[in-house]
Amino acid sequence: MPPRTPRPDPFPGYGARTRRRAGRDRSRWHWLLAVPVVFPLLTPLYDRAEPQLWGIPFFYWVQLVGIVLTMVTTALVYQLTRVRD
């Protein structure tokens, strides 16, 4: 039987704690990411023209608010779940 060659490190430059958590990161904070995924799919909730904001129909400005909500949610989940060595 030939000798086994060592496998390359899948996380070069990261500490041991990061490597341990990488395979089992099951934080409940990740469920918050479902909000920006599901919200755009619920178009019957915001499929109308009124009220307008600065002449922009409701359908469009609610989607823009959703983009900001997505950015804030993603940043929040990242900050709450990142590994600090």
trRosetta pair geometry for C-beta under 8 A, 3 or more apart (Angstrom, degrees):
i j d omega theta_ij theta_ji phi_ij phi_ji
8 12 7.9 -39 167 -54 94 111
9 12 4.9 110 92 -75 116 72
10 19 7.8 126 66 -130 91 98
10 22 7.9 -169 101 110 118 158
11 14 4.2 -48 155 38 111 128
11 18 6.2 -164 164 113 151 110
11 19 5.0 -166 51 -91 142 88
11 22 6.3 -162 -62 -41 144 161
14 18 4.0 -91 168 79 120 143
14 19 6.1 143 101 -48 113 81
14 85 7.9 177 -170 -47 69 144
15 18 5.2 103 59 6 71 100
15 19 7.3 -135 104 -2 41 90
15 85 4.2 122 16 -123 150 145
16 19 5.6 -57 -151 38 37 112
16 20 6.3 38 153 -22 69 104
17 20 5.8 -53 -149 33 32 111
17 21 6.4 17 159 -8 65 110
17 83 6.2 176 122 179 103 127
17 85 5.6 163 50 -106 125 87
18 21 6.2 -66 -146 44 29 101
18 22 6.2 45 156 -46 66 101
18 83 5.1 154 -100 95 77 152
18 85 6.5 -49 -36 -62 102 116
19 22 5.8 -38 -144 7 29 119
20 23 7.7 -80 176 31 30 94
20 24 7.7 -35 152 32 63 110
21 24 6.3 -95 -150 61 43 80
21 25 5.5 66 161 -73 87 89
21 83 5.5 159 61 -88 150 138
22 25 6.6 -22 -140 -23 21 112
25 81 7.0 87 -173 177 117 116
26 30 7.8 -93 -163 20 35 135
27 30 5.4 114 78 -16 83 95
27 80 7.4 160 164 120 148 96
27 81 4.6 -154 35 -115 165 115
28 31 5.8 -24 -178 5 61 116
29 32 5.8 -27 -178 6 59 116
29 76 7.9 -140 -173 127 117 85
29 77 5.1 159 145 -133 105 78
29 80 4.7 -169 -134 103 165 131
29 81 5.2 -156 69 -55 133 110
30 33 5.7 -31 -174 11 58 117
30 77 6.3 95 -99 -161 45 128
30 81 6.8 54 -57 -74 84 161
31 34 5.7 -25 -176 2 57 117
32 35 6.0 -28 -177 5 56 114
32 73 5.6 -160 145 -163 107 103
32 76 7.0 -69 121 93 157 116
32 77 5.4 -166 68 -75 120 114
33 36 6.6 -51 -163 38 51 99
33 37 6.7 47 144 -16 71 112
33 73 6.6 148 -99 142 50 116
33 74 7.0 66 -111 -94 94 68
33 77 5.8 -1 -56 -49 96 171
34 37 5.5 -67 -151 44 40 112
34 38 5.6 26 160 -14 78 114
35 38 6.4 -62 -136 41 23 99
35 39 6.0 30 167 -31 63 111
35 69 7.3 -100 128 150 116 117
35 73 6.0 -150 67 -119 119 160
36 39 6.0 -41 -128 26 30 117
36 40 7.6 26 177 -11 56 99
36 66 6.9 134 -134 179 80 86
36 69 6.2 175 -90 111 97 93
36 70 3.8 103 -135 -106 144 87
36 73 5.4 -173 -29 57 119 146
36 74 7.3 -34 15 -44 157 92
37 40 7.6 -74 -176 31 23 96
37 41 7.5 10 144 -10 58 117
38 41 5.6 -70 -161 38 43 115
38 42 6.6 38 151 -25 76 107
39 42 6.1 -63 -155 29 34 109
39 66 5.6 -174 118 -133 133 119
39 69 7.3 8 37 94 171 143
40 43 7.5 15 173 -63 50 80
40 63 7.2 63 -114 -126 96 90
40 66 6.2 122 -69 161 86 156
42 45 4.7 20 138 4 106 121
42 46 7.6 78 107 7 83 91
43 46 6.6 -85 -153 56 45 77
43 47 5.0 59 157 -56 85 111
44 47 5.6 -43 -119 14 30 121
46 58 6.3 -144 -169 139 85 100
46 59 6.0 136 139 -114 89 55
46 62 4.4 -130 -159 91 147 161
46 63 7.6 165 115 -49 146 73
47 59 6.2 40 -127 -104 38 111
48 57 7.9 -151 117 178 47 103
48 58 5.5 3 86 65 79 135
48 59 6.6 171 57 -54 32 91
49 52 7.1 -9 158 -68 75 93
49 57 4.4 -62 -145 -141 68 117
49 58 6.1 128 171 23 14 93
49 59 6.7 -31 -90 -8 46 104
50 57 7.7 -56 -55 -145 32 77
50 58 6.1 9 98 -19 13 125
51 58 5.8 90 55 -73 46 112
52 55 5.8 11 163 -123 129 14
52 56 6.2 151 -164 64 82 38
52 57 5.8 -44 -105 -98 88 37
52 58 6.7 -96 -83 -41 42 69
53 56 5.3 -30 69 58 76 96
53 58 7.6 98 -6 -92 93 54
53 61 4.8 41 43 -61 126 177
56 60 5.3 -105 175 81 101 120
56 61 4.7 106 111 -51 123 109
57 60 5.4 85 67 12 79 100
57 61 7.3 -178 88 0 38 90
58 61 6.4 -69 -139 45 28 96
58 62 5.8 27 168 -21 69 113
59 62 6.5 -62 -149 34 17 108
59 63 7.0 15 154 -16 55 109
60 63 5.8 -59 -156 34 33 110
60 64 6.6 31 151 -17 67 104
61 64 5.3 -47 -148 35 43 115
61 65 6.4 48 151 -20 67 99
62 65 5.5 -48 -149 36 36 114
62 66 6.4 45 146 -25 63 102
63 66 5.2 -48 -151 32 36 119
63 67 6.9 44 149 -24 63 95
64 67 5.6 -42 -154 24 38 114
64 68 7.0 35 149 -13 63 99
65 68 5.7 -53 -155 37 38 111
65 69 6.2 42 146 -21 68 106
66 69 5.3 -50 -143 37 35 116
66 70 6.3 41 154 -24 65 101
67 70 5.6 -50 -150 32 31 114
67 71 6.6 32 151 -18 63 102
68 71 5.7 -52 -151 34 34 111
68 72 6.4 30 154 -15 66 107
69 72 5.9 -57 -146 40 30 108
69 73 6.1 29 157 -19 65 111
70 73 5.8 -56 -141 39 27 110
70 74 6.2 26 160 -17 64 109
71 74 6.0 -58 -146 38 26 108
71 75 6.3 22 158 -15 63 110
72 75 5.9 -59 -146 40 28 108
72 76 6.1 29 156 -21 65 110
73 76 5.7 -56 -145 37 28 112
73 77 6.3 24 159 -15 65 107
74 77 6.0 -55 -145 38 29 107
74 78 6.2 31 155 -20 63 109
75 78 5.6 -56 -147 37 30 114
75 79 6.3 27 157 -17 65 107
76 79 6.0 -57 -147 37 28 107
76 80 6.2 17 159 -11 64 113
77 80 5.9 -62 -142 44 29 106
77 81 5.9 -3 169 5 67 119
78 81 6.6 -78 -138 49 19 90
78 82 5.9 31 169 -45 64 107
79 82 6.4 -38 -132 8 22 112
